[in-house]
């Protein structure tokens, strides 16, 4: 008989009225039979009896587990209620006072449910507010450290640390991201963390980091393993999200057909209404992959089909990248003015948001457009604009060096399409090319 476990997710669904109580009872009874030969023998013998009295007895067997589950469900409801109260209180405090409040408390701010709520709130700030995401994940780890006796103590420390690493990755602090990933792996090894959902999440988030570092073989290994582990725990939405990310890895490696197939497989795993934001990410990335594969009309058709979906998500992270891709498509059609307008709008939006790398990359597309039109004066003016703006936005030294070389070549009127393409590639090396895809929310 299959070994079926009761999980927190099933119990929470029971609490919300999303699954019937009898189903939960049956799962519990099946698990009891799978782990105890004596119980299995007795229940199977009971089932073989065909008298009315035996049937009634069998029904009474199912009445045992609800009584056992009642206390667990009530405890879970209380813990969730208290965790929401604690979270609200912490969020009302100034940011710099929250960790101290947790450390000073004796009985409050000590639950595993609060740790999970903080991690969930941290995820909501990715990718638009990575600093807030980092703070909440770090606060989750502080809560976990404050109560070594909480259930899944080390699992939660690993999860919080991995989300701190992810916030650093999105916030363009890769060294700190690396440190936190290494610490999460250390806790896994030292304290024997084995829960597949925890291991899947760490592989998932580290895979994104390795992708940004352009360590594509390692990223593929981690993301493929994460997808497998998510399937193992029936987390189909997470598995789909990881496959969308894996499709991006293949596209960065120049494997467009594989990227397209992987992204389509991810989209097939979920109906649009189940996770519209995630579905949008996959659809945008598919359009971008089709464009890079030279299948322009299919890319345009995909954007047209999803027009209503894009209107539902007005966030700048999505809309700026959509405008950028529409600029690429316009340029490929020879619509120079429309492409220039799209590139400028995108660049200005990135600058306003302090996204220096993204502004630099779209500026490279604009420079290539000018070069193809023989507009060397426009290229020089663009180069003179870029460097001081990006200096003020704390772009990494390697990226800034590439931009200064670009500026010098423009001043000497020595820029060629090949040189601009090389400068863009150098920027992508330091950026990980995250700008050209809408990242799944992780």
Secondary structure by P-SEA (a helix, b strand, c coil): cccccccaaaaaaaaaccccaaaaaaaaaaaaaaacaaaaaaaaaaaacccaaaaaaaaaaaaaaaaaaaaaaaaaaaaaaaaaaaaaaaaaccccaaaaaaaacccccccaaaaaaaaaaaaaaccccaaaaaaaaaaaaaaaaacccccaaaaaaaaaaaaaaaaaaaacaaaaaaaaaaaaaaaaaacccccaaaaaaaaaaaaaaaaaacaaaaaaaaaaaaaaaaaaacaaaaaaaaaaaaaaaaaaacaaaaaaaaaaaaaaaccccccaaaaaaaaaaaaaaaaaacaaaaaaaaaaaaaaaaaaccccccaaaaaaaaaaaaaaacaaaaaaaaaaaaaaaaaaacaaaaaaaaaaaaaaaaaaacaaaaaaaaaaacaaaaaaacccaaaaaaaaaaaaaaaaccccaaaaaaaaaaaaaaaccccccccccc
